[in-house]
Amino acid sequence: MSFVKYQLTPALAFMAVSSPQAYELTRKFLGSWVATQDGVPKLAGLILHAIVFILLASLLMRTVTRYSVSYMSSETDKMM
């Protein structure tokens, strides 16, 4: 479970937040200060997406931990 929590979860969050499509979508909602029309990020867009990545990765890692703890305790209860 630690592989999923510490390597896979942040990697998936990074792929979602750093893709050119994410920058294009953000540009549509927030304006041209985020990225060019091609999805190339500007400095302000990089900072914004870095903050979003940190928040998303933290949230996902807490969710994975909560799920793994509840799953492990339910499996332990079944064994007894």
Chimera marker file (.cmm) of the C-alpha trace (Angstrom):
<marker_set name="trace">
<marker id="1" x="0.000" y="0.000" z="0.000" r="1" g="1" b="0" radius="0.5"/>
<marker id="2" x="2.906" y="2.383" z="0.582" r="1" g="1" b="0" radius="0.5"/>
<marker id="3" x="3.788" y="2.213" z="-3.140" r="1" g="1" b="0" radius="0.5"/>
<marker id="4" x="0.330" y="3.466" z="-4.046" r="1" g="1" b="0" radius="0.5"/>
<marker id="5" x="0.349" y="6.125" z="-1.358" r="1" g="1" b="0" radius="0.5"/>
<marker id="6" x="3.825" y="7.555" z="-1.823" r="1" g="1" b="0" radius="0.5"/>
<marker id="7" x="4.631" y="7.019" z="-5.510" r="1" g="1" b="0" radius="0.5"/>
<marker id="8" x="1.570" y="6.299" z="-7.622" r="1" g="1" b="0" radius="0.5"/>
<marker id="9" x="-0.883" y="8.770" z="-6.086" r="1" g="1" b="0" radius="0.5"/>
<marker id="10" x="1.315" y="11.872" z="-6.487" r="1" g="1" b="0" radius="0.5"/>
<marker id="11" x="2.394" y="10.736" z="-9.958" r="1" g="1" b="0" radius="0.5"/>
<marker id="12" x="-1.214" y="10.510" z="-11.148" r="1" g="1" b="0" radius="0.5"/>
<marker id="13" x="-2.030" y="13.873" z="-9.585" r="1" g="1" b="0" radius="0.5"/>
<marker id="14" x="1.003" y="15.436" z="-11.292" r="1" g="1" b="0" radius="0.5"/>
<marker id="15" x="0.034" y="13.990" z="-14.682" r="1" g="1" b="0" radius="0.5"/>
<marker id="16" x="-3.480" y="15.410" z="-14.363" r="1" g="1" b="0" radius="0.5"/>
<marker id="17" x="-2.420" y="18.878" z="-13.198" r="1" g="1" b="0" radius="0.5"/>
<marker id="18" x="0.584" y="19.370" z="-15.479" r="1" g="1" b="0" radius="0.5"/>
<marker id="19" x="-0.916" y="18.281" z="-18.793" r="1" g="1" b="0" radius="0.5"/>
<marker id="20" x="-1.340" y="20.866" z="-21.566" r="1" g="1" b="0" radius="0.5"/>
<marker id="21" x="-5.079" y="20.108" z="-21.570" r="1" g="1" b="0" radius="0.5"/>
<marker id="22" x="-5.279" y="21.156" z="-17.910" r="1" g="1" b="0" radius="0.5"/>
<marker id="23" x="-3.591" y="24.459" z="-18.755" r="1" g="1" b="0" radius="0.5"/>
<marker id="24" x="-5.934" y="25.017" z="-21.702" r="1" g="1" b="0" radius="0.5"/>
<marker id="25" x="-8.965" y="24.304" z="-19.527" r="1" g="1" b="0" radius="0.5"/>
<marker id="26" x="-7.705" y="26.607" z="-16.787" r="1" g="1" b="0" radius="0.5"/>
<marker id="27" x="-7.060" y="29.313" z="-19.397" r="1" g="1" b="0" radius="0.5"/>
<marker id="28" x="-10.687" y="29.097" z="-20.540" r="1" g="1" b="0" radius="0.5"/>
<marker id="29" x="-11.937" y="29.750" z="-16.995" r="1" g="1" b="0" radius="0.5"/>
<marker id="30" x="-9.318" y="32.135" z="-15.587" r="1" g="1" b="0" radius="0.5"/>
<marker id="31" x="-7.933" y="33.918" z="-18.622" r="1" g="1" b="0" radius="0.5"/>
<marker id="32" x="-4.773" y="34.214" z="-20.668" r="1" g="1" b="0" radius="0.5"/>
<marker id="33" x="-2.484" y="34.882" z="-17.663" r="1" g="1" b="0" radius="0.5"/>
<marker id="34" x="-2.370" y="31.116" z="-17.012" r="1" g="1" b="0" radius="0.5"/>
<marker id="35" x="-1.187" y="29.779" z="-20.371" r="1" g="1" b="0" radius="0.5"/>
<marker id="36" x="-0.989" y="30.372" z="-24.101" r="1" g="1" b="0" radius="0.5"/>
<marker id="37" x="-3.654" y="29.066" z="-26.462" r="1" g="1" b="0" radius="0.5"/>
<marker id="38" x="-1.514" y="25.978" z="-27.100" r="1" g="1" b="0" radius="0.5"/>
<marker id="39" x="-1.435" y="25.072" z="-23.409" r="1" g="1" b="0" radius="0.5"/>
<marker id="40" x="2.100" y="26.287" z="-22.761" r="1" g="1" b="0" radius="0.5"/>
<marker id="41" x="2.135" y="27.542" z="-19.168" r="1" g="1" b="0" radius="0.5"/>
<marker id="42" x="3.189" y="30.997" z="-18.104" r="1" g="1" b="0" radius="0.5"/>
<marker id="43" x="4.953" y="31.610" z="-14.780" r="1" g="1" b="0" radius="0.5"/>
<marker id="44" x="1.724" y="32.520" z="-12.982" r="1" g="1" b="0" radius="0.5"/>
<marker id="45" x="0.079" y="29.391" z="-14.384" r="1" g="1" b="0" radius="0.5"/>
<marker id="46" x="2.950" y="27.241" z="-13.140" r="1" g="1" b="0" radius="0.5"/>
<marker id="47" x="2.595" y="28.687" z="-9.657" r="1" g="1" b="0" radius="0.5"/>
<marker id="48" x="-1.169" y="28.163" z="-9.703" r="1" g="1" b="0" radius="0.5"/>
<marker id="49" x="-0.868" y="24.566" z="-10.898" r="1" g="1" b="0" radius="0.5"/>
<marker id="50" x="1.882" y="23.838" z="-8.356" r="1" g="1" b="0" radius="0.5"/>
<marker id="51" x="-0.443" y="24.963" z="-5.557" r="1" g="1" b="0" radius="0.5"/>
<marker id="52" x="-3.284" y="22.882" z="-6.989" r="1" g="1" b="0" radius="0.5"/>
<marker id="53" x="-0.961" y="19.862" z="-7.260" r="1" g="1" b="0" radius="0.5"/>
<marker id="54" x="0.114" y="20.153" z="-3.621" r="1" g="1" b="0" radius="0.5"/>
<marker id="55" x="-3.487" y="20.381" z="-2.436" r="1" g="1" b="0" radius="0.5"/>
<marker id="56" x="-4.699" y="17.556" z="-4.694" r="1" g="1" b="0" radius="0.5"/>
<marker id="57" x="-1.838" y="15.214" z="-3.813" r="1" g="1" b="0" radius="0.5"/>
<marker id="58" x="-2.336" y="15.858" z="-0.100" r="1" g="1" b="0" radius="0.5"/>
<marker id="59" x="-6.056" y="15.200" z="-0.350" r="1" g="1" b="0" radius="0.5"/>
<marker id="60" x="-5.564" y="12.017" z="-2.368" r="1" g="1" b="0" radius="0.5"/>
<marker id="61" x="-2.892" y="10.672" z="-0.036" r="1" g="1" b="0" radius="0.5"/>
<marker id="62" x="-5.143" y="11.262" z="2.977" r="1" g="1" b="0" radius="0.5"/>
<marker id="63" x="-8.019" y="9.524" z="1.184" r="1" g="1" b="0" radius="0.5"/>
<marker id="64" x="-5.837" y="6.539" z="0.265" r="1" g="1" b="0" radius="0.5"/>
<marker id="65" x="-4.605" y="6.304" z="3.862" r="1" g="1" b="0" radius="0.5"/>
<marker id="66" x="-8.127" y="6.480" z="5.254" r="1" g="1" b="0" radius="0.5"/>
<marker id="67" x="-9.301" y="3.813" z="2.811" r="1" g="1" b="0" radius="0.5"/>
<marker id="68" x="-6.358" y="1.526" z="3.534" r="1" g="1" b="0" radius="0.5"/>
<marker id="69" x="-6.806" y="1.800" z="7.300" r="1" g="1" b="0" radius="0.5"/>
<marker id="70" x="-10.535" y="1.042" z="7.108" r="1" g="1" b="0" radius="0.5"/>
<marker id="71" x="-9.928" y="-1.814" z="4.648" r="1" g="1" b="0" radius="0.5"/>
<marker id="72" x="-7.212" y="-3.340" z="6.807" r="1" g="1" b="0" radius="0.5"/>
<marker id="73" x="-9.319" y="-3.119" z="9.965" r="1" g="1" b="0" radius="0.5"/>
<marker id="74" x="-12.294" y="-4.752" z="8.226" r="1" g="1" b="0" radius="0.5"/>
<marker id="75" x="-10.038" y="-7.582" z="6.981" r="1" g="1" b="0" radius="0.5"/>
<marker id="76" x="-8.675" y="-8.055" z="10.493" r="1" g="1" b="0" radius="0.5"/>
<marker id="77" x="-12.231" y="-8.226" z="11.867" r="1" g="1" b="0" radius="0.5"/>
<marker id="78" x="-13.108" y="-10.937" z="9.327" r="1" g="1" b="0" radius="0.5"/>
<marker id="79" x="-10.161" y="-13.054" z="10.463" r="1" g="1" b="0" radius="0.5"/>
<marker id="80" x="-11.280" y="-13.041" z="14.099" r="1" g="1" b="0" radius="0.5"/>
<link id1="1" id2="2" r="1" g="1" b="0" radius="0.2"/>
<link id1="2" id2="3" r="1" g="1" b="0" radius="0.2"/>
<link id1="3" id2="4" r="1" g="1" b="0" radius="0.2"/>
<link id1="4" id2="5" r="1" g="1" b="0" radius="0.2"/>
<link id1="5" id2="6" r="1" g="1" b="0" radius="0.2"/>
<link id1="6" id2="7" r="1" g="1" b="0" radius="0.2"/>
<link id1="7" id2="8" r="1" g="1" b="0" radius="0.2"/>
<link id1="8" id2="9" r="1" g="1" b="0" radius="0.2"/>
<link id1="9" id2="10" r="1" g="1" b="0" radius="0.2"/>
<link id1="10" id2="11" r="1" g="1" b="0" radius="0.2"/>
<link id1="11" id2="12" r="1" g="1" b="0" radius="0.2"/>
<link id1="12" id2="13" r="1" g="1" b="0" radius="0.2"/>
<link id1="13" id2="14" r="1" g="1" b="0" radius="0.2"/>
<link id1="14" id2="15" r="1" g="1" b="0" radius="0.2"/>
<link id1="15" id2="16" r="1" g="1" b="0" radius="0.2"/>
<link id1="16" id2="17" r="1" g="1" b="0" radius="0.2"/>
<link id1="17" id2="18" r="1" g="1" b="0" radius="0.2"/>
<link id1="18" id2="19" r="1" g="1" b="0" radius="0.2"/>
<link id1="19" id2="20" r="1" g="1" b="0" radius="0.2"/>
<link id1="20" id2="21" r="1" g="1" b="0" radius="0.2"/>
<link id1="21" id2="22" r="1" g="1" b="0" radius="0.2"/>
<link id1="22" id2="23" r="1" g="1" b="0" radius="0.2"/>
<link id1="23" id2="24" r="1" g="1" b="0" radius="0.2"/>
<link id1="24" id2="25" r="1" g="1" b="0" radius="0.2"/>
<link id1="25" id2="26" r="1" g="1" b="0" radius="0.2"/>
<link id1="26" id2="27" r="1" g="1" b="0" radius="0.2"/>
<link id1="27" id2="28" r="1" g="1" b="0" radius="0.2"/>
<link id1="28" id2="29" r="1" g="1" b="0" radius="0.2"/>
<link id1="29" id2="30" r="1" g="1" b="0" radius="0.2"/>
<link id1="30" id2="31" r="1" g="1" b="0" radius="0.2"/>
<link id1="31" id2="32" r="1" g="1" b="0" radius="0.2"/>
<link id1="32" id2="33" r="1" g="1" b="0" radius="0.2"/>
<link id1="33" id2="34" r="1" g="1" b="0" radius="0.2"/>
<link id1="34" id2="35" r="1" g="1" b="0" radius="0.2"/>
<link id1="35" id2="36" r="1" g="1" b="0" radius="0.2"/>
<link id1="36" id2="37" r="1" g="1" b="0" radius="0.2"/>
<link id1="37" id2="38" r="1" g="1" b="0" radius="0.2"/>
<link id1="38" id2="39" r="1" g="1" b="0" radius="0.2"/>
<link id1="39" id2="40" r="1" g="1" b="0" radius="0.2"/>
<link id1="40" id2="41" r="1" g="1" b="0" radius="0.2"/>
<link id1="41" id2="42" r="1" g="1" b="0" radius="0.2"/>
<link id1="42" id2="43" r="1" g="1" b="0" radius="0.2"/>
<link id1="43" id2="44" r="1" g="1" b="0" radius="0.2"/>
<link id1="44" id2="45" r="1" g="1" b="0" radius="0.2"/>
<link id1="45" id2="46" r="1" g="1" b="0" radius="0.2"/>
<link id1="46" id2="47" r="1" g="1" b="0" radius="0.2"/>
<link id1="47" id2="48" r="1" g="1" b="0" radius="0.2"/>
<link id1="48" id2="49" r="1" g="1" b="0" radius="0.2"/>
<link id1="49" id2="50" r="1" g="1" b="0" radius="0.2"/>
<link id1="50" id2="51" r="1" g="1" b="0" radius="0.2"/>
<link id1="51" id2="52" r="1" g="1" b="0" radius="0.2"/>
<link id1="52" id2="53" r="1" g="1" b="0" radius="0.2"/>
<link id1="53" id2="54" r="1" g="1" b="0" radius="0.2"/>
<link id1="54" id2="55" r="1" g="1" b="0" radius="0.2"/>
<link id1="55" id2="56" r="1" g="1" b="0" radius="0.2"/>
<link id1="56" id2="57" r="1" g="1" b="0" radius="0.2"/>
<link id1="57" id2="58" r="1" g="1" b="0" radius="0.2"/>
<link id1="58" id2="59" r="1" g="1" b="0" radius="0.2"/>
<link id1="59" id2="60" r="1" g="1" b="0" radius="0.2"/>
<link id1="60" id2="61" r="1" g="1" b="0" radius="0.2"/>
<link id1="61" id2="62" r="1" g="1" b="0" radius="0.2"/>
<link id1="62" id2="63" r="1" g="1" b="0" radius="0.2"/>
<link id1="63" id2="64" r="1" g="1" b="0" radius="0.2"/>
<link id1="64" id2="65" r="1" g="1" b="0" radius="0.2"/>
<link id1="65" id2="66" r="1" g="1" b="0" radius="0.2"/>
<link id1="66" id2="67" r="1" g="1" b="0" radius="0.2"/>
<link id1="67" id2="68" r="1" g="1" b="0" radius="0.2"/>
<link id1="68" id2="69" r="1" g="1" b="0" radius="0.2"/>
<link id1="69" id2="70" r="1" g="1" b="0" radius="0.2"/>
<link id1="70" id2="71" r="1" g="1" b="0" radius="0.2"/>
<link id1="71" id2="72" r="1" g="1" b="0" radius="0.2"/>
<link id1="72" id2="73" r="1" g="1" b="0" radius="0.2"/>
<link id1="73" id2="74" r="1" g="1" b="0" radius="0.2"/>
<link id1="74" id2="75" r="1" g="1" b="0" radius="0.2"/>
<link id1="75" id2="76" r="1" g="1" b="0" radius="0.2"/>
<link id1="76" id2="77" r="1" g="1" b="0" radius="0.2"/>
<link id1="77" id2="78" r="1" g="1" b="0" radius="0.2"/>
<link id1="78" id2="79" r="1" g="1" b="0" radius="0.2"/>
<link id1="79" id2="80" r="1" g="1" b="0" radius="0.2"/>
</marker_set>
